[in-house]
Amino acid sequence: MTASSTRRTTAAHSRLAAVGAIAVAGALMLTGCGDQTKDNGSESGTTASAPLADKLPKSIRDKGVIKVGSDIAYAPVEFKDNSGKTVGIDPDLAAAMGKQLGVTFQFENGTFDTLITGLRSKRYDIAMSAMTDTKDRQEGIDSDTGKKVGEGVDFVDYFTAGVSIYTKKGDDQGIKTWSDLCGKKIVLQRGTVSEDLAKAESKKCPAGKKIAIEPFDNDQQAQTRLRAGGADAGSSDFPVAAYAVKTSGGGKDFQLVGEQVEAAPYGIAVAKNQTELRDALKAALDAVIKNGEYEKIMKKWGVTDGAVEAATINGGK
């Protein structure tokens, strides 16, 4: 995203998604920055049974591994379960794609703002971390300054994402849209699109009825504040909000209100000079969409509303 209009910036951790009914229960694990340690969170097939193995660059086929840079702290997209294993939408998709390509996707935990740099330095082969595909990222533009900072990356888009508002369960206070927040207090993660939207909406509110915005370092802190009655509503990326709704207090703490907004594609980031790898990933994703594994993963995590019908290269605006 970029600082304001795209989903996740190098200074923020907003990641957006759509969701139906989440079928997975468990504690939210929205921790802070990654620890830069390796985590073999995704297992795949072998080249002997992989129909698309020959599409990969020979160097990766020989290694049998695709190194994935990811900020593994954003349930349910990617996070650590109670055993420390990397789980979520992205690891599951990577495992399914690995069966097609005959390689293992090896997730390596890192802070979000180092992932594209990691691609440039060849620390990672790809970045898969609920990263919004944007023109600025494609072109290597710093969205805060508008200046060119790198050669950019290509994206293989695999999901559609948006932002949601949630409230305490049974107490929506008539909140259905962002304009309904005028005169109320909202909690959210600092530096995210949710914060940008709240600030923009507050400017439209009548005098004396501005939105009181209380930002936190992460969504878990914001949820704790709302749960304790310290605000009227919260906002975050759709999968995170929906996961909290389904898991917090056994599903008794929160409820989603209104529709998601600011929808945009998530993409797997690949270095510009790795077109063979990019195209192999697209072929693998199209294959798992066609064979039904993609749909099963979307249903497992309750995010069918964000599903795509085909992989797209550089579909971000």
MIBATI-412704 format. One record per residue (C-alpha): chain; x, y, z. Coordinates in nm, 4 decimals, always signed. Example, Ala and Ser with C-alpha at 12.3 -4.5 7.8 and 13.67 -1.06 7.14 Angstrom:
2
<rec "A"; <+1.2300; -0.4500; +0.7800>>
<rec "A"; <+1.3670; -0.1060; +0.7140>>
This chain:
317
<rec "A"; <+0.0000; +0.0000; +0.0000>>
<rec "A"; <+0.1079; +0.3538; -0.0500>>
<rec "A"; <+0.0806; +0.6277; +0.2068>>
<rec "A"; <-0.2754; +0.7255; +0.1355>>
<rec "A"; <-0.4656; +0.5708; -0.1521>>
<rec "A"; <-0.3097; +0.2284; -0.1839>>
<rec "A"; <-0.3354; -0.0323; +0.0754>>
<rec "A"; <-0.0100; -0.0946; +0.2508>>
<rec "A"; <+0.2832; +0.1427; +0.2649>>
<rec "A"; <+0.6398; +0.0950; +0.3692>>
<rec "A"; <+0.5396; +0.2916; +0.6760>>
<rec "A"; <+0.2073; +0.1241; +0.7386>>
<rec "A"; <+0.0632; -0.2201; +0.7687>>
<rec "A"; <-0.2835; -0.1774; +0.6222>>
<rec "A"; <-0.3766; -0.4754; +0.4109>>
<rec "A"; <-0.7173; -0.5111; +0.2573>>
<rec "A"; <-0.9422; -0.8031; +0.1667>>
<rec "A"; <-1.2988; -0.9156; +0.1191>>
<rec "A"; <-1.4628; -1.1897; +0.3207>>
<rec "A"; <-1.7689; -1.4102; +0.3465>>
<rec "A"; <-1.8101; -1.6257; +0.6580>>
<rec "A"; <-1.4840; -1.7261; +0.8216>>
<rec "A"; <-1.4674; -2.0893; +0.9193>>
<rec "A"; <-1.1460; -2.0779; +1.1155>>
<rec "A"; <-1.1308; -1.9987; +1.4876>>
<rec "A"; <-0.8257; -1.9033; +1.6875>>
<rec "A"; <-0.6498; -1.6159; +1.8523>>
<rec "A"; <-0.5428; -1.3137; +1.6490>>
<rec "A"; <-0.1689; -1.2950; +1.6102>>
<rec "A"; <-0.1187; -0.9400; +1.4892>>
<rec "A"; <+0.2294; -0.8807; +1.6190>>
<rec "A"; <+0.4743; -0.6094; +1.5199>>
<rec "A"; <+0.7692; -0.6225; +1.2877>>
<rec "A"; <+0.9081; -0.9487; +1.1542>>
<rec "A"; <+1.2153; -1.1038; +1.3046>>
<rec "A"; <+1.3976; -1.1702; +0.9769>>
<rec "A"; <+1.4142; -1.5409; +1.0577>>
<rec "A"; <+1.3346; -1.8244; +0.8200>>
<rec "A"; <+1.0118; -2.0156; +0.8473>>
<rec "A"; <+0.9324; -2.3161; +0.6309>>
<rec "A"; <+0.5631; -2.2453; +0.6399>>
<rec "A"; <+0.4582; -2.3968; +0.3091>>
<rec "A"; <+0.5106; -2.7422; +0.1689>>
<rec "A"; <+0.4742; -2.8280; -0.1994>>
<rec "A"; <+0.5185; -3.1096; -0.4473>>
<rec "A"; <+0.8207; -3.2393; -0.6338>>
<rec "A"; <+0.9216; -3.1865; -0.9949>>
<rec "A"; <+0.8362; -3.5499; -1.0763>>
<rec "A"; <+0.4637; -3.4834; -1.0354>>
<rec "A"; <+0.4530; -3.1135; -1.1192>>
<rec "A"; <+0.2943; -3.0273; -1.4554>>
<rec "A"; <+0.4338; -2.6723; -1.4712>>
<rec "A"; <+0.7866; -2.7312; -1.3448>>
<rec "A"; <+0.9440; -2.6600; -1.6828>>
<rec "A"; <+0.8066; -2.3060; -1.6770>>
<rec "A"; <+1.0351; -2.2086; -1.3876>>
<rec "A"; <+1.3846; -2.0668; -1.4365>>
<rec "A"; <+1.6392; -2.3491; -1.4257>>
<rec "A"; <+1.8144; -2.1980; -1.1242>>
<rec "A"; <+1.4961; -2.2261; -0.9170>>
<rec "A"; <+1.4131; -2.5735; -1.0467>>
<rec "A"; <+1.7595; -2.6865; -0.9433>>
<rec "A"; <+1.7189; -2.5416; -0.5923>>
<rec "A"; <+1.3633; -2.6699; -0.5556>>
<rec "A"; <+1.2788; -2.3669; -0.3434>>
<rec "A"; <+1.1190; -2.0271; -0.3968>>
<rec "A"; <+1.2183; -1.7912; -0.1161>>
<rec "A"; <+0.9227; -1.5781; -0.0105>>
<rec "A"; <+0.9623; -1.2498; +0.1750>>
<rec "A"; <+0.6611; -1.1913; +0.4004>>
<rec "A"; <+0.5633; -0.9903; +0.7073>>
<rec "A"; <+0.4040; -1.2824; +0.8900>>
<rec "A"; <+0.1830; -1.0932; +1.1315>>
<rec "A"; <-0.1556; -1.0352; +0.9740>>
<rec "A"; <-0.4205; -1.2982; +1.0397>>
<rec "A"; <-0.5757; -1.4487; +0.8410>>
<rec "A"; <-0.3565; -1.3596; +0.5421>>
<rec "A"; <-0.0324; -1.4822; +0.6965>>
<rec "A"; <+0.0419; -1.5400; +1.0640>>
<rec "A"; <+0.1939; -1.7857; +1.3104>>
<rec "A"; <-0.0365; -2.0401; +1.4699>>
<rec "A"; <+0.0011; -2.1564; +1.8284>>
<rec "A"; <+0.2717; -2.4031; +1.7276>>
<rec "A"; <+0.4732; -2.1340; +1.5498>>
<rec "A"; <+0.3904; -2.2572; +1.2005>>
<rec "A"; <+0.3229; -2.0021; +0.9281>>
<rec "A"; <-0.0395; -2.0349; +0.8185>>
<rec "A"; <-0.3012; -1.8339; +0.6358>>
<rec "A"; <-0.4335; -1.7507; +0.2916>>
<rec "A"; <-0.0952; -1.6759; +0.1339>>
<rec "A"; <+0.0857; -1.9875; +0.2664>>
<rec "A"; <-0.2017; -2.2090; +0.1536>>
<rec "A"; <-0.2027; -2.0578; -0.1947>>
<rec "A"; <+0.1749; -2.0884; -0.2135>>
<rec "A"; <+0.1568; -2.4567; -0.1213>>
<rec "A"; <-0.1040; -2.5206; -0.3905>>
<rec "A"; <+0.1065; -2.3383; -0.6494>>
<rec "A"; <+0.4123; -2.5315; -0.5347>>
<rec "A"; <+0.2404; -2.8571; -0.6313>>
<rec "A"; <+0.2037; -2.7261; -0.9836>>
<rec "A"; <+0.5625; -2.6034; -1.0051>>
<rec "A"; <+0.7366; -2.8812; -0.8140>>
<rec "A"; <+0.9015; -2.6526; -0.5602>>
<rec "A"; <+0.8620; -2.5503; -0.1975>>
<rec "A"; <+0.7662; -2.1922; -0.1180>>
<rec "A"; <+0.9846; -2.1078; +0.1829>>
<rec "A"; <+0.8404; -1.8170; +0.3806>>
<rec "A"; <+1.0976; -1.5900; +0.5454>>
<rec "A"; <+0.9731; -1.3398; +0.7999>>
<rec "A"; <+1.0715; -0.9768; +0.7509>>
<rec "A"; <+0.9391; -0.6271; +0.8084>>
<rec "A"; <+0.7127; -0.5120; +0.5300>>
<rec "A"; <+0.9204; -0.2124; +0.4291>>
<rec "A"; <+1.2218; -0.4354; +0.3550>>
<rec "A"; <+1.0475; -0.6819; +0.1254>>
<rec "A"; <+1.0916; -0.5043; -0.2071>>
<rec "A"; <+1.4472; -0.4148; -0.1096>>
<rec "A"; <+1.4951; -0.7834; -0.0388>>
<rec "A"; <+1.3861; -0.8623; -0.3936>>
<rec "A"; <+1.6407; -0.6173; -0.5324>>
<rec "A"; <+1.9203; -0.7703; -0.3252>>
<rec "A"; <+1.8035; -1.1236; -0.4173>>
<rec "A"; <+1.7416; -1.2112; -0.0545>>
<rec "A"; <+1.3974; -1.3242; -0.1699>>
<rec "A"; <+1.2741; -1.4576; -0.5021>>
<rec "A"; <+0.9281; -1.3100; -0.4492>>
<rec "A"; <+0.7327; -1.1106; -0.1920>>
<rec "A"; <+0.3922; -1.2461; -0.0916>>
<rec "A"; <+0.2533; -1.0468; +0.1951>>
<rec "A"; <-0.0939; -0.9064; +0.1255>>
<rec "A"; <+0.0869; -0.6455; -0.0820>>
<rec "A"; <-0.1338; -0.4136; -0.2833>>
<rec "A"; <-0.0451; -0.3896; -0.6515>>
<rec "A"; <-0.0055; -0.0204; -0.7352>>
<rec "A"; <+0.1367; +0.1755; -1.0280>>
<rec "A"; <+0.3877; +0.3385; -0.7946>>
<rec "A"; <+0.5246; +0.0012; -0.6891>>
<rec "A"; <+0.5294; -0.1212; -1.0472>>
<rec "A"; <+0.7334; +0.1836; -1.1488>>
<rec "A"; <+0.9542; +0.2105; -0.8392>>
<rec "A"; <+0.8061; +0.5413; -0.7233>>
<rec "A"; <+0.8069; +0.6510; -0.3592>>
<rec "A"; <+0.4420; +0.7439; -0.3088>>
<rec "A"; <+0.5240; +0.9913; -0.0317>>
<rec "A"; <+0.7735; +1.1934; -0.2378>>
<rec "A"; <+0.6782; +1.1056; -0.5941>>
<rec "A"; <+1.0440; +1.0320; -0.6675>>
<rec "A"; <+1.1906; +0.7317; -0.8451>>
<rec "A"; <+1.3614; +0.5059; -0.5894>>
<rec "A"; <+1.4075; +0.1805; -0.7777>>
<rec "A"; <+1.3336; -0.0173; -1.0899>>
<rec "A"; <+0.9964; -0.1274; -0.9597>>
<rec "A"; <+0.8444; -0.4749; -0.9523>>
<rec "A"; <+0.5912; -0.6790; -1.1434>>
<rec "A"; <+0.2866; -0.8235; -0.9727>>
<rec "A"; <+0.0887; -1.1415; -1.0196>>
<rec "A"; <-0.2502; -1.0430; -0.8784>>
<rec "A"; <-0.4392; -1.3115; -0.6902>>
<rec "A"; <-0.7023; -1.1484; -0.4692>>
<rec "A"; <-0.9172; -0.8368; -0.4280>>
<rec "A"; <-0.9171; -0.6414; -0.1049>>
<rec "A"; <-1.1075; -0.3643; +0.0722>>
<rec "A"; <-1.1502; -0.1815; +0.4077>>
<rec "A"; <-1.4213; -0.2474; +0.6665>>
<rec "A"; <-1.5818; -0.0859; +0.9706>>
<rec "A"; <-1.6739; -0.2988; +1.2716>>
<rec "A"; <-1.8448; -0.2275; +1.6031>>
<rec "A"; <-1.9201; -0.4051; +1.9288>>
<rec "A"; <-2.1683; -0.6828; +1.8623>>
<rec "A"; <-2.5283; -0.5714; +1.8995>>
<rec "A"; <-2.4269; -0.2058; +1.9311>>
<rec "A"; <-2.3709; -0.0617; +1.5818>>
<rec "A"; <-2.5143; +0.2790; +1.6880>>
<rec "A"; <-2.6587; +0.3242; +1.3407>>
<rec "A"; <-2.3171; +0.3104; +1.1726>>
<rec "A"; <-2.3454; +0.1764; +0.8184>>
<rec "A"; <-2.1190; +0.4099; +0.6199>>
<rec "A"; <-1.8184; +0.6310; +0.6852>>
<rec "A"; <-2.0411; +0.9401; +0.7018>>
<rec "A"; <-2.2242; +0.7816; +0.9967>>
<rec "A"; <-1.9041; +0.8157; +1.1983>>
<rec "A"; <-1.9435; +1.1934; +1.2321>>
<rec "A"; <-1.9590; +1.2790; +1.6020>>
<rec "A"; <-1.8303; +0.9354; +1.6997>>
<rec "A"; <-1.4950; +0.7839; +1.7965>>
<rec "A"; <-1.3080; +0.5293; +1.5854>>
<rec "A"; <-1.0003; +0.3202; +1.6668>>
<rec "A"; <-0.7633; +0.1889; +1.4010>>
<rec "A"; <-0.4037; +0.1135; +1.3106>>
<rec "A"; <-0.1726; +0.4105; +1.2669>>
<rec "A"; <-0.0651; +0.5037; +0.9137>>
<rec "A"; <-0.3222; +0.2901; +0.7356>>
<rec "A"; <-0.5852; +0.3551; +0.4713>>
<rec "A"; <-0.8428; +0.3267; +0.7508>>
<rec "A"; <-0.6818; +0.6271; +0.9181>>
<rec "A"; <-0.6672; +0.8184; +0.5894>>
<rec "A"; <-1.0345; +0.7488; +0.5233>>
<rec "A"; <-1.1334; +0.8564; +0.8740>>
<rec "A"; <-0.9387; +1.1817; +0.8422>>
<rec "A"; <-1.0885; +1.2558; +0.5012>>
<rec "A"; <-1.4410; +1.1824; +0.6214>>
<rec "A"; <-1.3959; +1.3912; +0.9349>>
<rec "A"; <-1.3251; +1.6974; +0.7184>>
<rec "A"; <-1.6710; +1.6565; +0.5657>>
<rec "A"; <-1.8481; +1.6382; +0.9020>>
<rec "A"; <-2.0426; +1.9379; +1.0388>>
<rec "A"; <-1.8702; +2.1658; +1.2863>>
<rec "A"; <-1.8716; +2.0159; +1.6323>>
<rec "A"; <-1.9289; +1.6648; +1.4951>>
<rec "A"; <-1.5844; +1.5710; +1.3692>>
<rec "A"; <-1.4716; +1.2104; +1.3993>>
<rec "A"; <-1.2539; +1.1414; +1.7034>>
<rec "A"; <-0.9714; +0.9241; +1.5722>>
<rec "A"; <-0.7535; +0.7189; +1.8062>>
<rec "A"; <-0.4690; +0.5406; +1.6240>>
<rec "A"; <-0.2673; +0.2464; +1.7579>>
<rec "A"; <+0.0474; +0.0631; +1.6533>>
<rec "A"; <-0.1497; -0.2437; +1.5473>>
<rec "A"; <-0.5048; -0.3663; +1.5015>>
<rec "A"; <-0.4981; -0.5851; +1.8089>>
<rec "A"; <-0.4521; -0.2797; +2.0320>>
<rec "A"; <-0.7366; -0.1018; +1.8555>>
<rec "A"; <-0.9619; -0.4038; +1.9022>>
<rec "A"; <-0.8788; -0.4174; +2.2724>>
<rec "A"; <-0.9800; -0.0525; +2.3076>>
<rec "A"; <-1.3110; -0.1062; +2.1294>>
<rec "A"; <-1.3807; -0.4247; +2.3238>>
<rec "A"; <-1.3391; -0.2287; +2.6475>>
<rec "A"; <-1.5920; +0.0319; +2.5347>>
<rec "A"; <-1.3363; +0.3018; +2.4620>>
<rec "A"; <-1.4708; +0.3785; +2.1129>>
<rec "A"; <-1.7790; +0.3492; +1.8940>>
<rec "A"; <-1.6204; +0.1648; +1.6023>>
<rec "A"; <-1.3009; +0.0244; +1.4581>>
<rec "A"; <-1.1695; -0.0086; +1.1050>>
<rec "A"; <-0.9109; -0.2266; +0.9349>>
<rec "A"; <-0.8550; -0.4394; +0.6283>>
<rec "A"; <-1.1484; -0.6634; +0.5583>>
<rec "A"; <-0.9861; -0.9992; +0.6307>>
<rec "A"; <-0.8448; -0.8745; +0.9596>>
<rec "A"; <-1.1718; -0.7163; +1.0690>>
<rec "A"; <-1.3665; -1.0245; +0.9679>>
<rec "A"; <-1.1224; -1.2581; +1.1400>>
<rec "A"; <-1.1578; -1.0544; +1.4584>>
<rec "A"; <-1.5363; -1.0669; +1.4283>>
<rec "A"; <-1.5307; -1.4459; +1.3975>>
<rec "A"; <-1.2667; -1.5201; +1.6609>>
<rec "A"; <-1.2668; -1.2508; +1.9293>>
<rec "A"; <-1.4638; -1.3702; +2.2284>>
<rec "A"; <-1.5741; -1.6742; +2.0345>>
<rec "A"; <-1.7515; -1.4460; +1.7876>>
<rec "A"; <-1.9357; -1.2519; +2.0581>>
<rec "A"; <-1.7303; -0.9303; +2.0669>>
<rec "A"; <-1.7663; -0.7598; +1.7275>>
<rec "A"; <-1.9763; -0.7307; +1.4148>>
<rec "A"; <-1.9047; -0.5962; +1.0667>>
<rec "A"; <-2.1134; -0.3004; +0.9509>>
<rec "A"; <-2.1669; -0.1631; +0.6037>>
<rec "A"; <-1.9754; -0.2585; +0.2905>>
<rec "A"; <-1.6039; -0.2723; +0.2222>>
<rec "A"; <-1.4511; +0.0270; +0.0431>>
<rec "A"; <-1.1295; +0.1069; -0.1442>>
<rec "A"; <-1.1034; -0.2372; -0.3029>>
<rec "A"; <-0.7774; -0.3123; -0.4873>>
<rec "A"; <-0.5723; -0.6181; -0.5912>>
<rec "A"; <-0.3188; -0.8046; -0.3814>>
<rec "A"; <-0.0196; -0.9143; -0.5852>>
<rec "A"; <+0.2825; -1.1407; -0.5594>>
<rec "A"; <+0.5798; -0.9112; -0.6209>>
<rec "A"; <+0.8556; -1.0266; -0.8586>>
<rec "A"; <+1.1676; -0.8407; -0.9715>>
<rec "A"; <+1.1310; -0.6763; -1.3154>>
<rec "A"; <+1.4059; -0.8905; -1.4654>>
<rec "A"; <+1.2432; -1.2162; -1.3523>>
<rec "A"; <+0.9763; -1.2413; -1.6209>>
<rec "A"; <+1.0130; -1.6195; -1.6516>>
<rec "A"; <+0.9428; -1.6621; -1.2812>>
<rec "A"; <+0.6551; -1.4119; -1.2986>>
<rec "A"; <+0.4914; -1.5987; -1.5853>>
<rec "A"; <+0.5405; -1.9348; -1.4122>>
<rec "A"; <+0.3656; -1.8030; -1.1020>>
<rec "A"; <+0.0760; -1.6765; -1.3119>>
<rec "A"; <+0.0434; -2.0155; -1.4827>>
<rec "A"; <+0.0492; -2.1939; -1.1458>>
<rec "A"; <-0.2120; -1.9619; -0.9979>>
<rec "A"; <-0.4373; -2.0040; -1.3015>>
<rec "A"; <-0.3986; -2.3811; -1.2647>>
<rec "A"; <-0.5080; -2.3861; -0.8996>>
<rec "A"; <-0.7999; -2.1582; -0.9835>>
<rec "A"; <-0.9037; -2.3978; -1.2604>>
<rec "A"; <-0.8648; -2.7177; -1.0554>>
<rec "A"; <-1.0680; -2.5852; -0.7629>>
<rec "A"; <-0.7915; -2.5651; -0.4989>>
<rec "A"; <-0.8093; -2.1851; -0.5015>>
<rec "A"; <-1.1812; -2.1906; -0.4213>>
<rec "A"; <-1.1260; -2.4380; -0.1375>>
<rec "A"; <-0.8644; -2.2082; +0.0176>>
<rec "A"; <-1.0927; -1.9061; -0.0134>>
<rec "A"; <-1.3730; -2.0983; +0.1566>>
<rec "A"; <-1.1421; -2.2309; +0.4284>>
<rec "A"; <-1.0474; -1.8792; +0.5335>>
<rec "A"; <-1.3899; -1.7278; +0.4607>>
<rec "A"; <-1.2665; -1.4859; +0.1965>>
<rec "A"; <-1.4651; -1.5912; -0.1083>>
<rec "A"; <-1.5826; -1.2343; -0.1707>>
<rec "A"; <-1.2238; -1.1415; -0.2568>>
<rec "A"; <-1.1642; -1.4299; -0.4968>>
<rec "A"; <-1.0554; -1.3657; -0.8556>>
<rec "A"; <-1.1447; -1.5656; -1.1653>>
<rec "A"; <-0.7980; -1.5513; -1.3200>>
<rec "A"; <-0.4485; -1.4321; -1.2338>>
<rec "A"; <-0.3557; -1.0885; -1.3684>>
<rec "A"; <-0.0171; -0.9268; -1.4215>>
<rec "A"; <+0.0127; -0.5645; -1.3034>>
<rec "A"; <-0.3590; -0.5009; -1.2676>>
<rec "A"; <-0.3156; -0.2308; -1.0028>>
<rec "A"; <-0.4026; +0.1312; -1.0699>>
